[in-house]
């Protein structure tokens, strides 16, 4: 992971993690207006419109500058293709951040969530000085749990029937990693 403070970018072997720009709204809309993605995410609306994308992107830069939330586009280093999003909240009071990600369905299974998650955890620990990073996923989305395990996170527990999604209670499974 290489972090360029001037560009506010993180570079990995295959990817560039950068702030979203207004020009990304159309692609974000195409990727997010997908029921299979919606049903596996906590806060993504469905249907997803370009207006949703523009409203979402609007505060990314100020959130990043103010060290509140780092929401980065996952971009192919060679082609410039936008694959998805990786984000990290910054709870300064407790020295921790929540990792979250989504990848457009047509790009699933290529390791982009794992590669960007590793980079974001390194960013959290080495650049932002966080003590802990945690993440959570629906029990119905075990692929997300595998990403968490691949990046060294440890299962911490299950919050039973903690969220209502589509009128049904869902379990949230929590993982975490501590900066040692």
N, C-alpha and C positions, 0 to 999 in steps of 0.2 A: 504494500500500500504506500503510495506517495501522495502526500497532501500538499497542494499548491494554495497557500493562503491568499495570494493575490487574485487568483482565478476562482477561489472557493470551489475547488475541484479535488476529487480523489481519483487516483488512477490505480488500476489493478492490471493483471496480465492481459485481460481481454476487454476490460470495461473502463469507461469514464463515468464517474458519478458527479453530476453537476446540478446546479439549481435549474428548476423548470423555467421555461420562458413562455411568453404568450403564444409564440409560434408552435409550441408543443400541444396546444389545446386540442387541435383536431385529432392528432394521433392518440392522445390520452382518452379522448371520447371514444374513438374506435376500439381501443383496448378495454376500457372500463364498461362500455355498454354491452356487457356480456353476463348472462345469468350465472354461468358457472363460476365466474370470478366473484360476482356479488354474493353468492350463497356461502362463500368461504371467507368473506371479509366482515369486519365488525361495523365499519362506518361508511362504506361505499353505497351511495344511492343507486336505485335501479328503477326505471331506466336512467341512464347516465347521458346527460346532454352536454353540448359544448359550453353552455352557460355554467354548468356545474364545474367543468374543468377550469374555466377562466376565473370563477370565484375562488376555487381551491388554490390556484397558482398565485393569485393576487398578493398574498402576504408571505410567500415563501422567503423572499429576499430579506424582508425586515425581521422575520422570525429567526433566520440564520444569523444575521448581523447582531441581533439582540440575544443570541444564545438561548433561545427558547425551544426551537424545533428545527431540525435539519432534515428537510425533505428534498431528496435528490433523485433526478432522473437517472435511470440505468441505461447507459448508451454504449453501443458497440464501438470499440476504439477504431476499428477499421472502416466500418460502413456508415457509422452515424445513426444506425437504427435504434429507436427508443424501444426498450424491452419492458420497462415497468418502473417501479418506484421503490426506493428504500428510504426509510425515515428513522430518526432517532429523536426522542424527546429529551429535554434536559431539565431534570428536577434538581436544581442546585442545592436546595435545602437538605436533600438526602443523598446527594452525590450519585445519582442513578439516572439511567435513561431507559425508555422503552423502545425496543427495536420493532419495526413493523415493515412489511414489504408486500408488494403484489407484482406479479409478472403477467403480461398478456398471455392468454391461453395458448395462442399459436407458438409461444416461445417456452412453454413448460418443458421440463425435463432436460434442459441444457446446462444446468448448474449456475444460472445467473443469480438466483436468490442466494445460493450458498456463497458464491464469490463476492457479491456485494455485501452480504451480511458479515463475512469475515473482515472486510475492509472497514465497514462501519463500526464494528466492535473495536478494531484497532484504533480508529479515529477517536472513539469514545474514551479509550484508556490512555492513549499516548498524546493526543492533541488536546482533548477536553478535560483530562484528569478525573474522569468518573471512576467511582469505586465498583459499580455494578451495572450490568445491562441485563434487562429481562425482556421476555417476549411471551406472547400467548397465542393460542390457536383453538379453533373449534375442534372437538373430538372427531367430527365428521371430515376433517381435512388432515389426515395423517402425514401427507407429503410435507406440510409445513413443519410438523414436528421433526421429520427427518432432517430438514434443513437446520433446525436448531441443534440437533444432536451433532451434525457434521461440523458445526462451527464451535463445538466444545461446550455448549450449554448443557446444564443438568436439569432434569425434571424436578420441579419443586412441589408440584401439587396440582390438584384438580379442584376447581370451583364448580360444584355440582349445580346444574340448572341455573346458571348465573346470569344468562343473557336471554332475552326473547328475540328470536329471529323468525320472521314469517309466521308469527303466532305460536311458536313452539319454544319451550325452554331448552337452552343448549348449555352443555358443559364447556368451560374454558380450561385449557391445560396450560399451566405456567412453567416456563423454563427460565433459568438465569445463569449468569457467569459473573464471577468476581475477579476484579483486577488484582492479581497477586504479584 
